[in-house]
Protein backbone atom coordinates (compact mmCIF):
# COMPACT_ATOMS: atom_id res chain seq x y z
CA UNK A 1 0.00 0.00 0.00
CA UNK A 2 1.39 3.40 -0.87
CA UNK A 3 0.34 6.83 0.26
CA UNK A 4 0.77 10.11 -1.49
CA UNK A 5 1.69 12.95 0.85
CA UNK A 6 -0.43 15.31 -1.27
CA UNK A 7 -3.67 13.43 -0.66
CA UNK A 8 -3.75 13.61 3.12
CA UNK A 9 -2.46 15.63 6.02
CA UNK A 10 -1.38 14.17 9.32
CA UNK A 11 -0.90 16.05 12.55
CA UNK A 12 1.58 14.85 15.15
CA UNK A 13 -0.05 12.90 17.95
CA UNK A 14 0.33 14.74 21.22
CA UNK A 15 0.96 12.77 24.38
CA UNK A 16 -0.41 14.50 27.40
CA UNK A 17 -0.37 13.59 31.04
CA UNK A 18 -3.44 13.54 33.23
CA UNK A 19 -2.05 16.59 35.03
CA UNK A 20 -1.85 18.41 31.68
CA UNK A 21 -5.49 17.56 31.00
CA UNK A 22 -6.60 18.74 34.45
CA UNK A 23 -4.57 21.93 34.08
CA UNK A 24 -6.22 22.59 30.73
CA UNK A 25 -9.68 22.10 32.17
CA UNK A 26 -8.93 24.38 35.12
CA UNK A 27 -7.68 27.10 32.75
CA UNK A 28 -10.81 26.71 30.66
CA UNK A 29 -13.01 27.11 33.75
CA UNK A 30 -11.12 30.27 34.68
CA UNK A 31 -11.45 31.68 31.15
CA UNK A 32 -15.18 30.93 31.18
CA UNK A 33 -15.52 32.92 34.41
CA UNK A 34 -16.52 29.99 36.58
CA UNK A 35 -13.65 30.84 38.93
CA UNK A 36 -13.33 34.59 39.33
CA UNK A 37 -10.45 36.60 40.81
CA UNK A 38 -10.59 36.67 44.58
CA UNK A 39 -13.07 33.80 44.74
CA UNK A 40 -12.07 30.70 46.66
CA UNK A 41 -11.72 27.62 44.53
CA UNK A 42 -13.23 24.34 45.72
CA UNK A 43 -11.10 22.38 48.15
CA UNK A 44 -8.39 20.03 46.96
CA UNK A 45 -10.52 17.12 48.06
CA UNK A 46 -13.53 18.37 46.09
CA UNK A 47 -11.51 19.04 42.94
CA UNK A 48 -9.94 15.58 43.16
CA UNK A 49 -13.40 14.03 43.40
CA UNK A 50 -14.73 16.18 40.54
CA UNK A 51 -11.83 15.34 38.22
CA UNK A 52 -11.42 11.77 39.47
CA UNK A 53 -7.70 12.20 40.10
CA UNK A 54 -5.24 11.84 42.97
CA UNK A 55 -4.10 14.83 45.00
CA UNK A 56 -0.57 14.60 43.61
CA UNK A 57 -1.98 14.87 40.08
CA UNK A 58 -4.11 17.86 41.03
CA UNK A 59 -1.16 19.59 42.72
CA UNK A 60 0.98 19.03 39.62
CA UNK A 61 -1.78 20.49 37.44
CA UNK A 62 -2.09 23.59 39.63
CA UNK A 63 1.69 24.14 39.60
CA UNK A 64 1.64 24.25 35.81
Gaussian input, Z-matrix of N, CA and C with variables (Angstrom, degrees):
# hf/3-21g

backbone

0 1
 N
 C     1     B1
 C     2     B2     1     A1
 N     3     B3     2     A2     1     D1
 C     4     B4     3     A3     2     D2
 C     5     B5     4     A4     3     D3
 N     6     B6     5     A5     4     D4
 C     7     B7     6     A6     5     D5
 C     8     B8     7     A7     6     D6
 N     9     B9     8     A8     7     D7
 C    10    B10     9     A9     8     D8
 C    11    B11    10    A10     9     D9
 N    12    B12    11    A11    10    D10
 C    13    B13    12    A12    11    D11
 C    14    B14    13    A13    12    D12
 N    15    B15    14    A14    13    D13
 C    16    B16    15    A15    14    D14
 C    17    B17    16    A16    15    D15
 N    18    B18    17    A17    16    D16
 C    19    B19    18    A18    17    D17
 C    20    B20    19    A19    18    D18
 N    21    B21    20    A20    19    D19
 C    22    B22    21    A21    20    D20
 C    23    B23    22    A22    21    D21
 N    24    B24    23    A23    22    D22
 C    25    B25    24    A24    23    D23
 C    26    B26    25    A25    24    D24
 N    27    B27    26    A26    25    D25
 C    28    B28    27    A27    26    D26
 C    29    B29    28    A28    27    D27
 N    30    B30    29    A29    28    D28
 C    31    B31    30    A30    29    D29
 C    32    B32    31    A31    30    D30
 N    33    B33    32    A32    31    D31
 C    34    B34    33    A33    32    D32
 C    35    B35    34    A34    33    D33
 N    36    B36    35    A35    34    D34
 C    37    B37    36    A36    35    D35
 C    38    B38    37    A37    36    D36
 N    39    B39    38    A38    37    D37
 C    40    B40    39    A39    38    D38
 C    41    B41    40    A40    39    D39
 N    42    B42    41    A41    40    D40
 C    43    B43    42    A42    41    D41
 C    44    B44    43    A43    42    D42
 N    45    B45    44    A44    43    D43
 C    46    B46    45    A45    44    D44
 C    47    B47    46    A46    45    D45
 N    48    B48    47    A47    46    D46
 C    49    B49    48    A48    47    D47
 C    50    B50    49    A49    48    D48
 N    51    B51    50    A50    49    D49
 C    52    B52    51    A51    50    D50
 C    53    B53    52    A52    51    D51
 N    54    B54    53    A53    52    D52
 C    55    B55    54    A54    53    D53
 C    56    B56    55    A55    54    D54
 N    57    B57    56    A56    55    D55
 C    58    B58    57    A57    56    D56
 C    59    B59    58    A58    57    D57
 N    60    B60    59    A59    58    D58
 C    61    B61    60    A60    59    D59
 C    62    B62    61    A61    60    D60
 N    63    B63    62    A62    61    D61
 C    64    B64    63    A63    62    D62
 C    65    B65    64    A64    63    D63
 N    66    B66    65    A65    64    D64
 C    67    B67    66    A66    65    D65
 C    68    B68    67    A67    66    D66
 N    69    B69    68    A68    67    D67
 C    70    B70    69    A69    68    D68
 C    71    B71    70    A70    69    D69
 N    72    B72    71    A71    70    D70
 C    73    B73    72    A72    71    D71
 C    74    B74    73    A73    72    D72
 N    75    B75    74    A74    73    D73
 C    76    B76    75    A75    74    D74
 C    77    B77    76    A76    75    D75
 N    78    B78    77    A77    76    D76
 C    79    B79    78    A78    77    D77
 C    80    B80    79    A79    78    D78
 N    81    B81    80    A80    79    D79
 C    82    B82    81    A81    80    D80
 C    83    B83    82    A82    81    D81
 N    84    B84    83    A83    82    D82
 C    85    B85    84    A84    83    D83
 C    86    B86    85    A85    84    D84
 N    87    B87    86    A86    85    D85
 C    88    B88    87    A87    86    D86
 C    89    B89    88    A88    87    D87
 N    90    B90    89    A89    88    D88
 C    91    B91    90    A90    89    D89
 C    92    B92    91    A91    90    D90
 N    93    B93    92    A92    91    D91
 C    94    B94    93    A93    92    D92
 C    95    B95    94    A94    93    D93
 N    96    B96    95    A95    94    D94
 C    97    B97    96    A96    95    D95
 C    98    B98    97    A97    96    D96
 N    99    B99    98    A98    97    D97
 C   100   B100    99    A99    98    D98
 C   101   B101   100   A100    99    D99
 N   102   B102   101   A101   100   D100
 C   103   B103   102   A102   101   D101
 C   104   B104   103   A103   102   D102
 N   105   B105   104   A104   103   D103
 C   106   B106   105   A105   104   D104
 C   107   B107   106   A106   105   D105
 N   108   B108   107   A107   106   D106
 C   109   B109   108   A108   107   D107
 C   110   B110   109   A109   108   D108
 N   111   B111   110   A110   109   D109
 C   112   B112   111   A111   110   D110
 C   113   B113   112   A112   111   D111
 N   114   B114   113   A113   112   D112
 C   115   B115   114   A114   113   D113
 C   116   B116   115   A115   114   D114
 N   117   B117   116   A116   115   D115
 C   118   B118   117   A117   116   D116
 C   119   B119   118   A118   117   D117
 N   120   B120   119   A119   118   D118
 C   121   B121   120   A120   119   D119
 C   122   B122   121   A121   120   D120
 N   123   B123   122   A122   121   D121
 C   124   B124   123   A123   122   D122
 C   125   B125   124   A124   123   D123
 N   126   B126   125   A125   124   D124
 C   127   B127   126   A126   125   D125
 C   128   B128   127   A127   126   D126
 N   129   B129   128   A128   127   D127
 C   130   B130   129   A129   128   D128
 C   131   B131   130   A130   129   D129
 N   132   B132   131   A131   130   D130
 C   133   B133   132   A132   131   D131
 C   134   B134   133   A133   132   D132
 N   135   B135   134   A134   133   D133
 C   136   B136   135   A135   134   D134
 C   137   B137   136   A136   135   D135
 N   138   B138   137   A137   136   D136
 C   139   B139   138   A138   137   D137
 C   140   B140   139   A139   138   D138
 N   141   B141   140   A140   139   D139
 C   142   B142   141   A141   140   D140
 C   143   B143   142   A142   141   D141
 N   144   B144   143   A143   142   D142
 C   145   B145   144   A144   143   D143
 C   146   B146   145   A145   144   D144
 N   147   B147   146   A146   145   D145
 C   148   B148   147   A147   146   D146
 C   149   B149   148   A148   147   D147
 N   150   B150   149   A149   148   D148
 C   151   B151   150   A150   149   D149
 C   152   B152   151   A151   150   D150
 N   153   B153   152   A152   151   D151
 C   154   B154   153   A153   152   D152
 C   155   B155   154   A154   153   D153
 N   156   B156   155   A155   154   D154
 C   157   B157   156   A156   155   D155
 C   158   B158   157   A157   156   D156
 N   159   B159   158   A158   157   D157
 C   160   B160   159   A159   158   D158
 C   161   B161   160   A160   159   D159
 N   162   B162   161   A161   160   D160
 C   163   B163   162   A162   161   D161
 C   164   B164   163   A163   162   D162
 N   165   B165   164   A164   163   D163
 C   166   B166   165   A165   164   D164
 C   167   B167   166   A166   165   D165
 N   168   B168   167   A167   166   D166
 C   169   B169   168   A168   167   D167
 C   170   B170   169   A169   168   D168
 N   171   B171   170   A170   169   D169
 C   172   B172   171   A171   170   D170
 C   173   B173   172   A172   171   D171
 N   174   B174   173   A173   172   D172
 C   175   B175   174   A174   173   D173
 C   176   B176   175   A175   174   D174
 N   177   B177   176   A176   175   D175
 C   178   B178   177   A177   176   D176
 C   179   B179   178   A178   177   D177
 N   180   B180   179   A179   178   D178
 C   181   B181   180   A180   179   D179
 C   182   B182   181   A181   180   D180
 N   183   B183   182   A182   181   D181
 C   184   B184   183   A183   182   D182
 C   185   B185   184   A184   183   D183
 N   186   B186   185   A185   184   D184
 C   187   B187   186   A186   185   D185
 C   188   B188   187   A187   186   D186
 N   189   B189   188   A188   187   D187
 C   190   B190   189   A189   188   D188
 C   191   B191   190   A190   189   D189

   B1=1.4439
   B2=1.5206
   B3=1.2944
   B4=1.4610
   B5=1.5229
   B6=1.3100
   B7=1.4581
   B8=1.5139
   B9=1.2768
   B10=1.4552
   B11=1.5201
   B12=1.3024
   B13=1.4636
   B14=1.5136
   B15=1.3397
   B16=1.4581
   B17=1.5230
   B18=1.3239
   B19=1.4626
   B20=1.5274
   B21=1.3018
   B22=1.4636
   B23=1.5218
   B24=1.3076
   B25=1.4587
   B26=1.5175
   B27=1.2935
   B28=1.4570
   B29=1.5185
   B30=1.3060
   B31=1.4567
   B32=1.5198
   B33=1.3193
   B34=1.4609
   B35=1.5289
   B36=1.2886
   B37=1.4656
   B38=1.5220
   B39=1.3118
   B40=1.4582
   B41=1.5211
   B42=1.3186
   B43=1.4549
   B44=1.5194
   B45=1.2997
   B46=1.4573
   B47=1.5192
   B48=1.3095
   B49=1.4553
   B50=1.5268
   B51=1.2949
   B52=1.4653
   B53=1.5259
   B54=1.3273
   B55=1.4675
   B56=1.5268
   B57=1.3386
   B58=1.4676
   B59=1.5241
   B60=1.3187
   B61=1.4634
   B62=1.5270
   B63=1.3239
   B64=1.4668
   B65=1.5266
   B66=1.3243
   B67=1.4610
   B68=1.5242
   B69=1.3096
   B70=1.4620
   B71=1.5116
   B72=1.3291
   B73=1.4644
   B74=1.5251
   B75=1.3300
   B76=1.4665
   B77=1.5288
   B78=1.3316
   B79=1.4668
   B80=1.5200
   B81=1.3037
   B82=1.4642
   B83=1.5286
   B84=1.3251
   B85=1.4674
   B86=1.5275
   B87=1.3347
   B88=1.4655
   B89=1.5244
   B90=1.3235
   B91=1.4755
   B92=1.5253
   B93=1.3281
   B94=1.4660
   B95=1.5204
   B96=1.3366
   B97=1.4529
   B98=1.5142
   B99=1.3130
   B100=1.4735
   B101=1.5220
   B102=1.3232
   B103=1.4599
   B104=1.5194
   B105=1.3103
   B106=1.4595
   B107=1.5283
   B108=1.3293
   B109=1.4626
   B110=1.5253
   B111=1.3193
   B112=1.4524
   B113=1.5175
   B114=1.3170
   B115=1.4622
   B116=1.5302
   B117=1.3105
   B118=1.4608
   B119=1.5179
   B120=1.3123
   B121=1.4625
   B122=1.5234
   B123=1.3277
   B124=1.4626
   B125=1.5296
   B126=1.3101
   B127=1.4617
   B128=1.5267
   B129=1.3285
   B130=1.4613
   B131=1.5221
   B132=1.3115
   B133=1.4654
   B134=1.5303
   B135=1.3278
   B136=1.4653
   B137=1.5284
   B138=1.3318
   B139=1.4621
   B140=1.5295
   B141=1.3298
   B142=1.4690
   B143=1.5216
   B144=1.3113
   B145=1.4697
   B146=1.5228
   B147=1.3305
   B148=1.4660
   B149=1.5252
   B150=1.3300
   B151=1.4610
   B152=1.5304
   B153=1.3289
   B154=1.4609
   B155=1.5199
   B156=1.3414
   B157=1.4609
   B158=1.5264
   B159=1.3282
   B160=1.4583
   B161=1.5261
   B162=1.3174
   B163=1.4701
   B164=1.5235
   B165=1.3294
   B166=1.4663
   B167=1.5292
   B168=1.3175
   B169=1.4661
   B170=1.5179
   B171=1.3279
   B172=1.4611
   B173=1.5264
   B174=1.3242
   B175=1.4632
   B176=1.5305
   B177=1.3266
   B178=1.4660
   B179=1.5308
   B180=1.3197
   B181=1.4690
   B182=1.5207
   B183=1.3119
   B184=1.4642
   B185=1.5287
   B186=1.3184
   B187=1.4657
   B188=1.5209
   B189=1.3158
   B190=1.4647
   B191=1.4994
   A1=107.39
   A2=116.55
   A3=120.12
   A4=109.53
   A5=114.42
   A6=120.40
   A7=108.95
   A8=115.44
   A9=120.86
   A10=108.14
   A11=117.03
   A12=121.23
   A13=113.25
   A14=117.65
   A15=120.93
   A16=112.72
   A17=117.64
   A18=119.78
   A19=113.82
   A20=117.34
   A21=119.54
   A22=109.54
   A23=114.40
   A24=120.42
   A25=108.41
   A26=116.67
   A27=121.16
   A28=109.59
   A29=114.89
   A30=120.67
   A31=107.27
   A32=117.38
   A33=119.04
   A34=110.51
   A35=115.93
   A36=121.25
   A37=107.61
   A38=115.05
   A39=120.09
   A40=109.75
   A41=115.43
   A42=120.39
   A43=106.80
   A44=115.19
   A45=118.74
   A46=109.39
   A47=114.68
   A48=119.65
   A49=108.65
   A50=115.37
   A51=120.03
   A52=109.17
   A53=116.63
   A54=120.04
   A55=110.62
   A56=117.31
   A57=120.46
   A58=110.66
   A59=116.33
   A60=120.66
   A61=110.89
   A62=116.78
   A63=120.89
   A64=109.75
   A65=116.73
   A66=120.98
   A67=110.69
   A68=116.53
   A69=120.87
   A70=112.48
   A71=116.15
   A72=119.61
   A73=111.10
   A74=116.90
   A75=119.83
   A76=110.50
   A77=116.68
   A78=120.05
   A79=111.13
   A80=116.44
   A81=120.31
   A82=110.68
   A83=116.89
   A84=120.54
   A85=111.01
   A86=116.18
   A87=120.14
   A88=109.83
   A89=116.55
   A90=120.59
   A91=111.82
   A92=116.40
   A93=120.84
   A94=112.04
   A95=117.42
   A96=120.98
   A97=114.49
   A98=116.73
   A99=118.75
   A100=111.50
   A101=116.81
   A102=122.66
   A103=105.23
   A104=116.89
   A105=120.46
   A106=110.46
   A107=117.43
   A108=120.55
   A109=110.97
   A110=115.41
   A111=121.23
   A112=114.33
   A113=116.94
   A114=120.79
   A115=109.21
   A116=115.46
   A117=119.74
   A118=109.43
   A119=114.63
   A120=119.64
   A121=108.15
   A122=117.11
   A123=119.29
   A124=109.92
   A125=115.86
   A126=120.46
   A127=110.64
   A128=114.45
   A129=120.51
   A130=110.46
   A131=114.70
   A132=119.79
   A133=111.04
   A134=116.56
   A135=120.83
   A136=111.02
   A137=116.51
   A138=119.68
   A139=111.18
   A140=116.44
   A141=119.92
   A142=110.69
   A143=116.53
   A144=120.27
   A145=110.80
   A146=116.76
   A147=121.15
   A148=111.80
   A149=116.69
   A150=120.94
   A151=112.59
   A152=116.23
   A153=119.59
   A154=112.33
   A155=115.70
   A156=120.48
   A157=110.30
   A158=115.41
   A159=121.77
   A160=110.07
   A161=115.70
   A162=120.15
   A163=112.13
   A164=117.10
   A165=118.89
   A166=110.78
   A167=116.95
   A168=121.17
   A169=110.22
   A170=116.84
   A171=120.93
   A172=110.73
   A173=117.08
   A174=120.70
   A175=110.93
   A176=116.45
   A177=120.37
   A178=110.12
   A179=116.47
   A180=120.97
   A181=110.96
   A182=117.17
   A183=121.22
   A184=110.62
   A185=117.84
   A186=121.12
   A187=112.00
   A188=116.55
   A189=119.63
   A190=108.97
   D1=134.21
   D2=178.52
   D3=-122.50
   D4=151.14
   D5=-179.97
   D6=-124.00
   D7=141.20
   D8=175.37
   D9=-99.70
   D10=125.37
   D11=-179.04
   D12=-60.89
   D13=-20.53
   D14=-179.73
   D15=-79.16
   D16=-18.58
   D17=-173.60
   D18=-93.23
   D19=-6.70
   D20=179.73
   D21=-151.52
   D22=163.85
   D23=178.66
   D24=-133.52
   D25=126.74
   D26=179.17
   D27=-111.40
   D28=142.08
   D29=175.18
   D30=-106.04
   D31=145.44
   D32=177.17
   D33=-60.33
   D34=142.47
   D35=177.57
   D36=-81.54
   D37=126.21
   D38=-179.68
   D39=-93.63
   D40=132.34
   D41=175.07
   D42=-100.25
   D43=123.59
   D44=179.68
   D45=-123.40
   D46=150.81
   D47=176.66
   D48=-87.17
   D49=167.13
   D50=176.56
   D51=-63.34
   D52=-38.62
   D53=178.51
   D54=-61.39
   D55=-39.04
   D56=176.94
   D57=-61.76
   D58=-41.10
   D59=-179.49
   D60=-66.45
   D61=-43.18
   D62=178.62
   D63=-64.14
   D64=-43.91
   D65=178.60
   D66=-58.70
   D67=-43.54
   D68=178.52
   D69=-61.91
   D70=-40.86
   D71=179.43
   D72=-68.84
   D73=-38.79
   D74=177.52
   D75=-63.16
   D76=-43.85
   D77=177.94
   D78=-61.53
   D79=-39.66
   D80=179.00
   D81=-63.69
   D82=-42.05
   D83=178.28
   D84=-62.46
   D85=-39.04
   D86=178.49
   D87=-66.04
   D88=-45.35
   D89=-179.88
   D90=-62.53
   D91=-33.82
   D92=179.77
   D93=-78.01
   D94=-6.16
   D95=178.48
   D96=84.52
   D97=13.15
   D98=179.25
   D99=-76.47
   D100=-25.71
   D101=170.61
   D102=-118.54
   D103=116.83
   D104=-177.04
   D105=-103.80
   D106=158.02
   D107=179.28
   D108=-56.66
   D109=134.63
   D110=179.28
   D111=86.11
   D112=-16.00
   D113=179.46
   D114=-81.08
   D115=142.05
   D116=176.53
   D117=-75.61
   D118=134.61
   D119=175.43
   D120=-79.45
   D121=162.18
   D122=174.98
   D123=-58.76
   D124=159.16
   D125=-179.24
   D126=-63.67
   D127=161.06
   D128=176.18
   D129=-54.52
   D130=-45.54
   D131=-178.82
   D132=-59.59
   D133=-43.99
   D134=-179.09
   D135=-65.96
   D136=-44.80
   D137=179.34
   D138=-62.44
   D139=-39.99
   D140=177.81
   D141=-61.35
   D142=-42.46
   D143=177.89
   D144=-65.30
   D145=-43.71
   D146=-178.38
   D147=-63.24
   D148=-42.58
   D149=-178.68
   D150=-86.16
   D151=-18.76
   D152=-178.06
   D153=72.37
   D154=38.62
   D155=-178.53
   D156=-128.03
   D157=166.80
   D158=177.10
   D159=-79.00
   D160=160.26
   D161=-179.61
   D162=-61.58
   D163=-37.72
   D164=179.38
   D165=-62.40
   D166=-37.53
   D167=178.06
   D168=-66.27
   D169=-44.44
   D170=179.15
   D171=-62.49
   D172=-43.62
   D173=-179.98
   D174=-62.60
   D175=-40.27
   D176=177.36
   D177=-62.91
   D178=-41.52
   D179=179.99
   D180=-63.28
   D181=-41.71
   D182=-178.69
   D183=-68.91
   D184=-34.95
   D185=178.89
   D186=-66.78
   D187=-25.76
   D188=-179.62
   D189=-69.75

